[in-house]
Amino acid sequence: MSKKIHKINQLTHTDSFMQINFLRGFKYIDKAGEIINSFFTEQKEPPYQMTQRELIIKENEGSSETYRIAVNNVWSHNSNPQNFGNLEQIFQKKYQEILTILDVNEVVRIGWRNYFVYEFNNADEKNSILSKLTPIADSEFLNLVFDKKINGIKCKFLIKGAEKNNEERTPAIIIDVDCSNNFENNPIEIGDIFTHLGKIREALLSESMLNVVNDILNLDGGKQEKQ
């Protein structure tokens, strides 16, 4: 194949997740109501659910963002992600608000996970790519998992075949990229989160990330140089 991915937005970006892990967050139990109040818009109560383990909340019924707040993490899911800069701004605003309410000051992990989809022209093209990822002849490819550092950020890649949910059942491949920074031995404060978040965004948009994607899809006809 002669085609090559030159920008990550040439892939379909279907979902984006973020998780901040912290220590001693049990104020969540007393602060849940205050967090819900922070999501109020135009005097409307946000849709939310309280369970024994977590608070699940959205800004409104039509929101593409869902937040889950527990005693040791804040997790979010955006089911209609736009560009990375926009996502980062959304995450930053809400996480700053939530973590300030919880009075968190010992963050031990920052993770940002994204699903990317590449659609093939036909099933033969898809099978040609996936067969190169299968080490045993006459076997069916299911998935591939590997870790690689991108610009100093640990990234876990999960590769699996898929089909688009349309009448044509367009063949595709999902590239699930989970990038994170861990600070278990030296926790950071809230004010440092967004510096590290920016570094993850830079890794996702980097040439090194594109090289990995093109190696997976083999769109340049050969392996990229090792980074």
Summary of the structure (lengths in Angstrom):
residues: 227
radius of gyration: 19.7
end to end distance: 22.6
largest distance: 61.6
contacts: 639
relative contact order: 0.18
helix: 30%
strand: 33%
